[in-house]
Amino acid sequence: MAVNLPPQYHDAEARYKKAQSAADKLTALREMWVILPKHKASEKVQAALKTKISELTDQIEQEKAGPKKSAPGSFKIPRQGAGTVVFLGPPNAGKSALLASLTNAKPEVAAYPFTTREPIPGMTDTAGVKVQLIDLPPITADHYEHFVTDVTRSADAAVLFLDLGNDDGPAETQTTIDRLKNARRELVKAKPADDDPTVYYLPTVLVATKADDEAADIRLEMAREWIADRFPLVVVSVERGDGLAELKQALFDVLGVMRIHTKQPGKPADTTGAPFTCPVGSTVAEFAGCVHTDFEEKVKSARVWGSGATPGQTVGRDHVLHDGDVVELQV
């Protein structure tokens, strides 16, 4: 299915390429966003436009705020695994301890606040795939590292922390939500269908930590009214190991991906190895692009074993795949 961009889109694109200032570039990009047809075939163009609009909006706002504070090191973290999930929350909420329990990362874990001063990545295994976790510095009304804005742009989802060992836990977590919103990072249960291209939406799991605290049950009961149904909730205790398995499954679920195994013609499927992952609802052609960028255009059909087809059924490029399918691509 072709995108079929209208002439007005190309005119706006030409103005974007010729623009010298960030403000002029942003004006042209916003015009392109309004003109762009919104349908399945244009999803990649939509995603690219939203990223450019977000980056330019961040750049303009940072320039207005004055020069950024210099920070040690580079925080360009290569993406790995089925997706990237960032840890966000107030000080002493247990982010680093949870990262250490789920991954091989060795963050500094201490009882005093602001132990984490830069992004700390780690990898965890869940639902048969690897997921990248990144612990970020704590966020308060007065403390927000500017690189958090950059790191969250490359994330697919977030874990938001609520401290059950603290009477002020809900208020501190709400402050984190509000401060991120000021930076145009909105934590949501699911991405809205008609979203604002200047805002970066992060599907979020709320993790209530320190369930082993003697008053945790009382605090959790009081916090549930504040939580309502804004986010899926997982209650954990790193000390006892409570809720860690449920959290791993929630990490996979919030990424919105499915696992697909491939099969070579004439050979049995090997489902013991790591599967490919692609967004839920992907077609055969879109999955082929996840395997190799050249395959998306070249694939003609596929044989599929799984819940959406009879075993070995030949299907077309537009056939929608399901989690756990085995696919034999035919190019």
C-alpha contacts under 8 A as a table, 3 or more apart, distances in Angstrom:
res1	aa1	res2	aa2	distance
1	M	41	A	5.68
2	A	41	A	6.06
2	A	42	S	7.94
3	V	37	P	7.37
3	V	41	A	5.35
3	V	42	S	5.26
4	N	37	P	7.91
5	L	9	Y	6.27
5	L	10	H	7.43
5	L	36	L	6.70
5	L	37	P	7.16
6	P	9	Y	5.48
6	P	10	H	7.00
6	P	35	I	7.79
6	P	36	L	7.86
7	P	10	H	5.21
7	P	11	D	6.32
8	Q	11	D	5.00
8	Q	12	A	6.27
8	Q	35	I	7.22
9	Y	12	A	5.19
9	Y	13	E	6.11
9	Y	31	E	7.78
9	Y	32	M	5.42
9	Y	35	I	5.95
9	Y	36	L	6.69
10	H	13	E	4.84
10	H	14	A	6.12
11	D	14	A	5.14
11	D	15	R	6.46
12	A	15	R	5.07
12	A	16	Y	6.23
12	A	28	A	5.48
12	A	29	L	7.36
12	A	31	E	6.50
12	A	32	M	5.87
13	E	16	Y	4.95
13	E	17	K	6.33
13	E	28	A	6.78
13	E	29	L	7.31
13	E	32	M	6.72
14	A	17	K	5.17
14	A	18	K	6.31
15	R	18	K	5.13
15	R	19	A	5.92
15	R	25	K	7.68
15	R	28	A	6.23
16	Y	19	A	5.20
16	Y	24	D	7.28
16	Y	25	K	4.95
16	Y	26	L	7.75
16	Y	28	A	5.09
16	Y	29	L	6.55
17	K	25	K	7.60
19	A	22	A	7.77
19	A	24	D	5.69
19	A	25	K	5.45
20	Q	24	D	6.97
20	Q	25	K	7.24
21	S	24	D	5.33
21	S	25	K	6.28
22	A	25	K	5.04
22	A	26	L	6.07
22	A	56	L	6.41
22	A	59	Q	7.86
22	A	60	I	6.87
23	A	26	L	5.09
23	A	27	T	6.26
23	A	56	L	7.96
23	A	60	I	7.26
24	D	27	T	5.09
24	D	28	A	6.38
25	K	28	A	5.25
25	K	29	L	6.19
25	K	56	L	7.97
26	L	29	L	5.00
26	L	30	R	6.11
26	L	53	I	6.30
26	L	56	L	6.36
26	L	57	T	7.32
27	T	30	R	5.27
27	T	31	E	6.37
28	A	31	E	5.10
28	A	32	M	6.25
29	L	32	M	4.96
29	L	33	W	6.20
29	L	49	L	7.01
29	L	52	K	7.78
29	L	53	I	6.50
30	R	33	W	4.97
30	R	34	V	6.35
30	R	53	I	7.24
31	E	34	V	5.20
31	E	35	I	6.27
32	M	35	I	5.18
32	M	36	L	5.87
33	W	36	L	5.25
33	W	46	Q	7.42
33	W	49	L	6.90
33	W	197	P	7.95
36	L	42	S	7.92
36	L	46	Q	7.78
37	P	42	S	6.94
38	K	42	S	6.23
38	K	43	E	7.39
38	K	46	Q	7.69
39	H	42	S	5.57
39	H	43	E	6.66
40	K	43	E	5.51
41	A	44	K	7.56
42	S	45	V	5.22
42	S	46	Q	6.06
43	E	46	Q	4.95
43	E	47	A	6.15
44	K	47	A	5.09
44	K	48	A	6.23
45	V	48	A	5.15
45	V	49	L	6.11
46	Q	49	L	5.17
46	Q	50	K	6.11
47	A	50	K	5.18
47	A	51	T	6.26
48	A	51	T	5.23
48	A	52	K	6.38
49	L	52	K	5.19
49	L	53	I	6.11
49	L	197	P	7.94
50	K	53	I	5.07
50	K	54	S	6.00
50	K	197	P	4.98
50	K	198	T	6.95
51	T	54	S	5.13
51	T	55	E	6.10
51	T	153	R	7.89
52	K	55	E	5.13
52	K	56	L	6.12
53	I	56	L	5.29
53	I	57	T	6.02
53	I	197	P	6.56
53	I	198	T	5.90
54	S	57	T	5.16
54	S	58	D	6.11
54	S	197	P	6.89
54	S	198	T	5.04
54	S	199	V	6.67
54	S	200	Y	7.12
55	E	58	D	5.16
55	E	59	Q	6.14
56	L	59	Q	4.90
56	L	60	I	6.13
57	T	60	I	5.23
57	T	61	E	6.19
57	T	198	T	6.76
58	D	61	E	5.22
58	D	62	Q	6.06
59	Q	62	Q	5.20
59	Q	63	E	6.17
60	I	63	E	5.14
60	I	64	K	6.32
61	E	64	K	5.10
61	E	65	A	6.23
62	Q	65	A	4.97
62	Q	66	G	6.30
62	Q	67	P	7.26
62	Q	68	K	7.26
63	E	66	G	5.23
63	E	67	P	6.61
68	K	146	H	7.48
75	F	118	E	7.87
75	F	119	P	6.92
75	F	147	F	7.68
75	F	151	V	7.61
76	K	151	V	7.76
77	I	121	P	7.80
79	R	83	G	7.46
79	R	84	T	6.78
79	R	132	Q	7.45
80	Q	83	G	6.74
80	Q	84	T	7.23
80	Q	131	V	7.31
80	Q	132	Q	6.02
81	G	84	T	7.51
81	G	123	M	7.89
81	G	129	V	7.14
81	G	130	K	4.88
81	G	131	V	5.06
81	G	132	Q	6.01
82	A	129	V	6.49
82	A	130	K	5.92
82	A	131	V	5.40
82	A	132	Q	7.57
82	A	257	V	7.66
82	A	277	T	6.01
83	G	131	V	5.47
83	G	132	Q	6.08
83	G	155	A	7.57
83	G	156	D	6.10
83	G	255	L	6.58
84	T	131	V	6.26
84	T	132	Q	4.67
84	T	133	L	5.91
84	T	134	I	7.43
84	T	154	S	7.69
84	T	155	A	5.04
84	T	156	D	5.33
84	T	157	A	6.63
85	V	131	V	7.47
85	V	132	Q	6.14
85	V	133	L	4.93
85	V	134	I	6.30
85	V	155	A	5.82
85	V	156	D	5.97
85	V	157	A	4.79
85	V	158	A	4.96
85	V	159	V	6.85
85	V	251	L	7.70
86	V	133	L	5.76
86	V	134	I	4.70
86	V	135	D	6.01
86	V	136	L	6.90
86	V	152	T	6.93
86	V	155	A	6.52
86	V	157	A	6.58
86	V	158	A	4.72
86	V	159	V	6.13
87	F	95	K	6.55
87	F	133	L	7.23
87	F	134	I	5.97
87	F	135	D	4.77
87	F	136	L	5.83
87	F	158	A	5.95
87	F	159	V	4.92
87	F	160	L	6.28
87	F	161	F	7.58
88	L	95	K	7.70
88	L	135	D	7.27
88	L	136	L	6.24
88	L	137	P	7.65
88	L	138	P	6.82
88	L	139	I	7.34
88	L	158	A	6.93
88	L	159	V	6.07
88	L	160	L	5.00
88	L	161	F	6.35
88	L	176	T	7.60
89	G	93	A	6.69
89	G	95	K	7.50
89	G	138	P	5.57
89	G	139	I	5.90
89	G	160	L	5.64
89	G	161	F	4.89
89	G	162	L	7.27
89	G	173	T	6.11
89	G	176	T	5.88
90	P	93	A	5.98
90	P	138	P	4.86
90	P	139	I	5.10
90	P	140	T	5.99
90	P	161	F	7.29
90	P	172	E	5.99
90	P	173	T	6.09
90	P	176	T	6.31
91	P	113	P	5.10
91	P	114	F	5.99
91	P	138	P	4.99
91	P	139	I	6.99
91	P	140	T	7.69
92	N	95	K	7.54
92	N	111	A	6.82
92	N	112	Y	6.84
92	N	113	P	5.40
92	N	114	F	7.58
92	N	163	D	7.84
93	A	161	F	6.23
93	A	162	L	6.45
93	A	163	D	4.90
93	A	209	T	6.90
94	G	97	A	5.28
94	G	98	L	6.15
94	G	161	F	7.69
94	G	163	D	7.39
94	G	209	T	6.47
94	G	210	K	7.52
95	K	98	L	5.29
95	K	99	L	6.25
95	K	135	D	6.64
95	K	161	F	7.21
96	S	99	L	5.02
96	S	100	A	6.19
96	S	107	P	5.92
96	S	108	E	7.02
96	S	109	V	5.92
96	S	116	T	7.49
96	S	135	D	6.60
97	A	100	A	5.17
97	A	101	S	6.31
97	A	107	P	7.76
97	A	109	V	6.02
97	A	238	V	7.03
98	L	101	S	5.05
98	L	102	L	6.22
98	L	238	V	6.28
99	L	102	L	5.29
99	L	103	T	5.92
99	L	105	A	6.92
99	L	107	P	7.63
99	L	122	G	7.20
99	L	133	L	7.43
99	L	135	D	6.92
100	A	103	T	5.47
100	A	104	N	6.39
100	A	105	A	5.60
100	A	106	K	5.93
100	A	107	P	6.58
101	S	104	N	7.81
101	S	238	V	6.90
102	L	123	M	7.84
102	L	124	T	5.82
102	L	244	L	7.91
103	T	122	G	5.45
103	T	123	M	5.38
103	T	124	T	5.10
104	N	122	G	6.38
104	N	123	M	7.10
105	A	120	I	7.59
105	A	121	P	6.91
105	A	122	G	5.15
105	A	123	M	7.83
107	P	116	T	7.58
107	P	120	I	6.94
108	E	115	T	6.57
108	E	116	T	7.08
109	V	115	T	6.98
110	A	113	P	7.72
110	A	115	T	6.66
112	Y	115	T	6.78
114	F	117	R	6.55
114	F	137	P	6.74
114	F	138	P	6.25
115	T	137	P	7.86
116	T	119	P	7.62
116	T	135	D	7.85
116	T	136	L	6.90
116	T	137	P	5.01
116	T	138	P	7.22
117	R	136	L	7.54
117	R	137	P	5.24
118	E	136	L	6.32
118	E	137	P	6.06
119	P	134	I	6.17
119	P	135	D	5.59
119	P	136	L	4.80
119	P	137	P	6.88
120	I	134	I	5.41
120	I	135	D	5.07
120	I	136	L	6.75
121	P	132	Q	6.94
121	P	133	L	5.61
121	P	134	I	4.27
121	P	135	D	6.35
122	G	132	Q	5.90
122	G	133	L	5.24
122	G	134	I	6.37
123	M	130	K	6.39
123	M	131	V	5.67
123	M	132	Q	4.64
123	M	133	L	5.93
124	T	130	K	5.57
124	T	131	V	5.38
124	T	132	Q	6.53
124	T	133	L	7.27
125	D	128	G	6.58
125	D	129	V	5.68
125	D	130	K	4.55
125	D	131	V	6.33
125	D	248	K	7.79
126	T	129	V	5.50
126	T	130	K	6.23
126	T	131	V	7.13
126	T	248	K	5.47
126	T	249	Q	6.35
126	T	251	L	7.76
126	T	252	F	6.63
127	A	248	K	7.72
127	A	249	Q	6.53
127	A	252	F	6.79
128	G	274	A	6.77
128	G	275	P	7.60
129	V	274	A	6.47
129	V	275	P	7.12
131	V	251	L	7.86
131	V	252	F	7.67
136	L	148	V	7.04
137	P	145	E	7.31
137	P	148	V	7.95
138	P	143	H	7.62
138	P	144	Y	7.55
139	I	142	D	7.95
139	I	143	H	5.66
139	I	144	Y	5.35
139	I	145	E	7.89
139	I	175	T	7.93
139	I	176	T	5.51
139	I	179	R	7.47
140	T	143	H	4.96
140	T	144	Y	6.61
140	T	172	E	7.32
140	T	175	T	6.24
140	T	176	T	5.90
140	T	179	R	7.22
141	A	144	Y	7.60
141	A	175	T	6.24
141	A	176	T	7.41
141	A	179	R	6.37
144	Y	148	V	7.53
144	Y	179	R	7.81
145	E	148	V	5.68
145	E	149	T	7.96
146	H	149	T	5.76
146	H	150	D	7.41
147	F	150	D	5.06
147	F	151	V	6.18
148	V	151	V	5.15
148	V	152	T	5.97
149	T	152	T	5.47
149	T	153	R	6.48
149	T	183	A	6.86
149	T	185	R	7.49
150	D	153	R	5.35
150	D	154	S	7.22
151	V	154	S	5.68
151	V	155	A	6.77
152	T	155	A	4.96
152	T	185	R	7.75
153	R	200	Y	6.83
155	A	158	A	7.53
155	A	202	L	7.72
156	D	202	L	6.60
156	D	203	P	7.42
156	D	255	L	6.44
157	A	202	L	4.98
157	A	203	P	4.88
157	A	204	T	5.76
157	A	254	V	6.67
157	A	255	L	6.26
158	A	187	L	7.61
158	A	202	L	6.11
158	A	203	P	6.27
158	A	204	T	4.70
158	A	205	V	6.43
159	V	204	T	5.61
159	V	205	V	4.93
159	V	206	L	5.84
159	V	207	V	6.60
160	L	173	T	7.69
160	L	204	T	6.68
160	L	205	V	6.15
160	L	206	L	4.76
160	L	207	V	6.02
161	F	173	T	6.70
161	F	206	L	5.97
161	F	207	V	5.06
161	F	208	A	6.02
161	F	209	T	7.00
162	L	169	G	5.69
162	L	170	P	6.38
162	L	173	T	5.86
162	L	206	L	7.11
162	L	207	V	6.06
162	L	208	A	4.60
162	L	209	T	6.17
163	D	166	N	5.70
163	D	169	G	4.91
163	D	170	P	7.62
163	D	208	A	5.90
163	D	209	T	5.28
163	D	210	K	6.52
164	L	167	D	7.37
164	L	169	G	6.38
164	L	208	A	6.19
164	L	209	T	5.76
164	L	210	K	5.50
164	L	211	A	6.26
164	L	213	D	7.07
164	L	215	A	7.74
164	L	216	A	5.07
164	L	219	R	6.09
164	L	220	L	6.56
165	G	169	G	7.56
165	G	209	T	7.71
165	G	210	K	5.81
165	G	211	A	7.65
165	G	213	D	5.65
165	G	215	A	7.17
165	G	216	A	6.18
166	N	169	G	5.10
167	D	170	P	7.83
167	D	219	R	6.84
168	D	171	A	5.42
168	D	172	E	6.13
169	G	172	E	5.24
169	G	173	T	6.13
170	P	173	T	5.12
170	P	174	Q	6.07
170	P	223	A	6.40
170	P	226	W	7.28
171	A	174	Q	5.09
171	A	175	T	6.25
172	E	175	T	5.03
172	E	176	T	6.50
173	T	176	T	5.03
173	T	177	I	6.45
174	Q	177	I	4.97
174	Q	178	D	6.15
175	T	178	D	5.04
175	T	179	R	6.03
176	T	179	R	5.23
176	T	180	L	6.19
177	I	180	L	5.32
177	I	181	K	6.20
177	I	186	E	7.47
177	I	187	L	6.88
178	D	181	K	5.01
178	D	182	N	6.37
179	R	182	N	5.12
179	R	183	A	6.66
180	L	183	A	5.02
180	L	184	R	6.38
180	L	185	R	5.05
180	L	186	E	6.55
181	K	184	R	4.74
181	K	185	R	4.97
181	K	186	E	5.20
181	K	187	L	7.87
182	N	185	R	7.31
184	R	198	T	7.26
184	R	199	V	4.88
184	R	200	Y	6.19
185	R	199	V	6.10
185	R	200	Y	4.99
185	R	201	Y	5.98
185	R	202	L	7.16
186	E	199	V	6.97
186	E	200	Y	6.20
186	E	201	Y	4.82
186	E	202	L	6.11
187	L	201	Y	6.01
187	L	202	L	4.98
187	L	203	P	6.14
187	L	204	T	5.85
188	V	191	K	6.47
188	V	201	Y	6.59
188	V	202	L	5.93
188	V	203	P	5.00
188	V	204	T	5.68
188	V	230	R	7.10
188	V	231	F	6.90
189	K	203	P	5.30
189	K	204	T	5.66
189	K	205	V	7.50
189	K	230	R	5.99
189	K	231	F	4.92
189	K	232	P	7.04
190	A	202	L	7.75
190	A	203	P	5.08
190	A	204	T	7.60
191	K	195	D	7.58
191	K	201	Y	6.12
191	K	202	L	7.09
191	K	203	P	6.24
192	P	195	D	5.42
195	D	199	V	7.75
196	D	199	V	5.49
197	P	200	Y	7.32
203	P	254	V	6.38
203	P	255	L	7.73
204	T	231	F	6.36
204	T	232	P	7.55
204	T	254	V	6.88
205	V	231	F	5.78
205	V	232	P	5.27
205	V	233	L	6.18
205	V	234	V	7.50
205	V	250	A	7.17
205	V	251	L	7.56
205	V	254	V	7.10
206	L	231	F	5.87
206	L	232	P	6.00
206	L	233	L	4.87
206	L	234	V	6.39
207	V	233	L	5.89
207	V	234	V	4.97
207	V	235	V	5.82
207	V	236	V	6.97
207	V	247	L	7.96
208	A	211	A	7.21
208	A	220	L	7.94
208	A	233	L	7.28
208	A	234	V	6.24
208	A	235	V	4.69
208	A	236	V	6.11
209	T	235	V	6.20
209	T	236	V	5.10
209	T	237	S	5.81
209	T	238	V	7.64
210	K	213	D	5.66
210	K	216	A	7.13
210	K	236	V	6.50
210	K	237	S	4.94
210	K	238	V	7.04
210	K	239	E	7.86
211	A	216	A	5.37
211	A	217	D	7.34
211	A	235	V	6.57
211	A	236	V	5.68
211	A	237	S	4.89
211	A	242	D	7.82
212	D	216	A	6.71
212	D	237	S	5.80
212	D	239	E	7.29
212	D	240	R	7.22
213	D	216	A	5.03
214	E	217	D	7.67
215	A	218	I	5.50
215	A	219	R	6.30
216	A	219	R	5.12
216	A	220	L	5.94
217	D	220	L	5.10
217	D	221	E	6.17
218	I	221	E	5.23
218	I	222	M	6.37
219	R	222	M	5.13
219	R	223	A	6.03
220	L	223	A	4.89
220	L	224	R	6.13
221	E	224	R	5.43
221	E	225	E	7.73
222	M	225	E	6.38
222	M	226	W	7.68
223	A	226	W	5.19
223	A	227	I	6.16
224	R	227	I	4.87
224	R	228	A	5.90
225	E	228	A	5.19
227	I	230	R	6.04
227	I	231	F	7.21
228	A	231	F	7.90
229	D	232	P	7.13
234	V	243	G	6.68
234	V	246	E	7.01
234	V	247	L	6.13
234	V	250	A	7.96
235	V	242	D	7.55
235	V	243	G	5.83
236	V	241	G	7.12
236	V	242	D	5.02
236	V	243	G	4.48
236	V	244	L	6.27
236	V	247	L	7.92
237	S	240	R	5.44
237	S	241	G	5.47
237	S	242	D	4.88
237	S	243	G	6.78
237	S	244	L	7.79
238	V	241	G	4.95
238	V	242	D	6.77
238	V	244	L	7.69
239	E	242	D	7.98
241	G	244	L	5.98
242	D	245	A	7.98
243	G	246	E	5.18
243	G	247	L	6.06
244	L	247	L	4.97
244	L	248	K	6.25
245	A	248	K	5.20
245	A	249	Q	6.53
246	E	249	Q	5.24
246	E	250	A	6.22
247	L	250	A	4.87
247	L	251	L	6.15
248	K	251	L	5.09
248	K	252	F	6.57
249	Q	252	F	5.20
249	Q	253	D	6.22
250	A	253	D	4.92
250	A	254	V	6.02
251	L	254	V	5.40
251	L	255	L	6.59
252	F	255	L	5.51
252	F	256	G	7.22
252	F	257	V	7.38
253	D	256	G	5.64
253	D	257	V	7.34
256	G	279	P	5.93
256	G	280	V	5.74
257	V	277	T	6.09
257	V	278	C	5.32
257	V	279	P	4.29
257	V	280	V	4.91
258	M	277	T	5.47
258	M	278	C	5.71
258	M	279	P	6.14
258	M	280	V	5.41
258	M	322	H	6.97
258	M	323	D	4.62
258	M	324	G	7.20
259	R	275	P	5.60
259	R	276	F	5.77
259	R	277	T	4.80
259	R	278	C	7.01
259	R	323	D	5.15
259	R	324	G	5.35
259	R	325	D	7.37
260	I	275	P	5.41
260	I	276	F	5.22
260	I	277	T	6.11
260	I	278	C	7.77
260	I	322	H	7.86
260	I	323	D	6.34
260	I	324	G	5.35
260	I	325	D	5.25
260	I	326	V	5.94
260	I	327	V	7.14
261	H	269	A	7.65
261	H	270	D	7.47
261	H	271	T	6.23
261	H	274	A	7.89
261	H	275	P	4.92
261	H	276	F	6.17
261	H	324	G	7.04
261	H	325	D	6.40
261	H	326	V	4.71
261	H	327	V	6.23
262	T	269	A	6.90
262	T	270	D	7.68
262	T	275	P	7.73
262	T	276	F	7.93
262	T	326	V	5.49
262	T	327	V	4.82
262	T	328	E	5.76
262	T	329	L	7.69
263	K	267	K	6.95
263	K	268	P	6.82
263	K	269	A	4.89
263	K	270	D	7.02
263	K	326	V	6.62
263	K	327	V	5.84
263	K	328	E	4.79
263	K	329	L	7.77
264	Q	267	K	5.56
264	Q	268	P	7.49
264	Q	269	A	7.35
264	Q	328	E	6.01
265	P	328	E	6.73
269	A	326	V	7.15
270	D	273	G	6.57
271	T	274	A	7.62
271	T	275	P	7.41
276	F	290	C	7.58
276	F	291	V	7.17
277	T	290	C	7.54
278	C	282	S	6.70
278	C	287	F	6.27
278	C	290	C	6.47
279	P	282	S	5.74
280	V	322	H	7.38
280	V	323	D	7.60
281	G	320	V	5.96
281	G	321	L	6.45
281	G	322	H	7.13
282	S	285	A	7.93
282	S	286	E	5.64
282	S	287	F	6.13
282	S	320	V	5.77
282	S	321	L	6.04
283	T	286	E	5.12
283	T	287	F	6.09
283	T	317	R	6.64
283	T	318	D	5.24
283	T	319	H	5.24
283	T	320	V	4.25
283	T	321	L	5.71
284	V	287	F	5.13
284	V	288	A	6.11
284	V	301	S	7.47
284	V	302	A	7.10
284	V	316	G	7.26
284	V	317	R	5.01
284	V	318	D	6.01
284	V	319	H	5.72
284	V	320	V	6.47
284	V	321	L	6.59
285	A	288	A	5.03
285	A	289	G	6.46
285	A	295	F	7.60
285	A	296	E	4.91
285	A	297	E	7.20
285	A	299	V	6.34
285	A	317	R	5.00
285	A	318	D	6.60
286	E	289	G	5.09
286	E	290	C	6.61
286	E	296	E	5.98
287	F	290	C	4.99
287	F	291	V	6.53
287	F	296	E	7.45
288	A	291	V	5.11
288	A	292	H	6.31
288	A	293	T	7.49
288	A	295	F	5.21
288	A	296	E	4.96
288	A	299	V	6.92
288	A	329	L	7.36
289	G	292	H	5.03
289	G	293	T	4.56
289	G	294	D	6.66
289	G	295	F	5.41
289	G	296	E	4.26
289	G	297	E	7.91
290	C	293	T	6.59
291	V	295	F	7.30
292	H	295	F	5.44
292	H	296	E	7.42
293	T	296	E	6.12
294	D	297	E	6.31
294	D	298	K	6.67
295	F	298	K	4.90
295	F	299	V	5.57
295	F	331	V	7.36
296	E	299	V	5.89
298	K	331	V	5.52
299	V	302	A	7.87
299	V	317	R	6.99
299	V	329	L	6.75
299	V	330	Q	5.81
299	V	331	V	4.16
300	K	316	G	6.75
300	K	317	R	6.02
300	K	330	Q	5.94
300	K	331	V	5.36
301	S	314	T	6.87
301	S	315	V	5.69
301	S	316	G	4.51
301	S	317	R	5.30
301	S	329	L	6.50
301	S	330	Q	5.30
301	S	331	V	7.07
302	A	314	T	5.56
302	A	315	V	5.46
302	A	316	G	6.49
302	A	317	R	7.43
302	A	327	V	6.52
302	A	328	E	5.40
302	A	329	L	4.51
302	A	330	Q	5.21
303	R	312	G	5.21
303	R	313	Q	5.26
303	R	314	T	4.37
303	R	315	V	6.14
303	R	327	V	5.81
303	R	328	E	5.03
303	R	329	L	6.68
303	R	330	Q	7.75
304	V	309	A	6.46
304	V	310	T	7.67
304	V	311	P	6.52
304	V	312	G	5.13
304	V	313	Q	5.49
304	V	314	T	6.54
304	V	315	V	7.18
304	V	325	D	6.75
304	V	326	V	5.75
304	V	327	V	4.74
304	V	328	E	6.45
305	W	309	A	6.43
305	W	310	T	6.68
305	W	311	P	4.56
305	W	312	G	5.27
305	W	313	Q	7.04
305	W	325	D	5.71
305	W	326	V	5.02
305	W	327	V	6.53
306	G	309	A	5.86
306	G	310	T	7.19
306	G	311	P	6.65
306	G	322	H	7.27
306	G	324	G	6.73
306	G	325	D	4.51
306	G	326	V	6.37
307	S	310	T	7.69
307	S	322	H	6.77
307	S	325	D	7.06
308	G	320	V	7.92
308	G	321	L	6.88
308	G	322	H	6.56
309	A	312	G	7.75
309	A	313	Q	6.05
310	T	313	Q	5.36
315	V	319	H	6.11
316	G	319	H	5.58
321	L	325	D	6.75
322	H	325	D	5.72
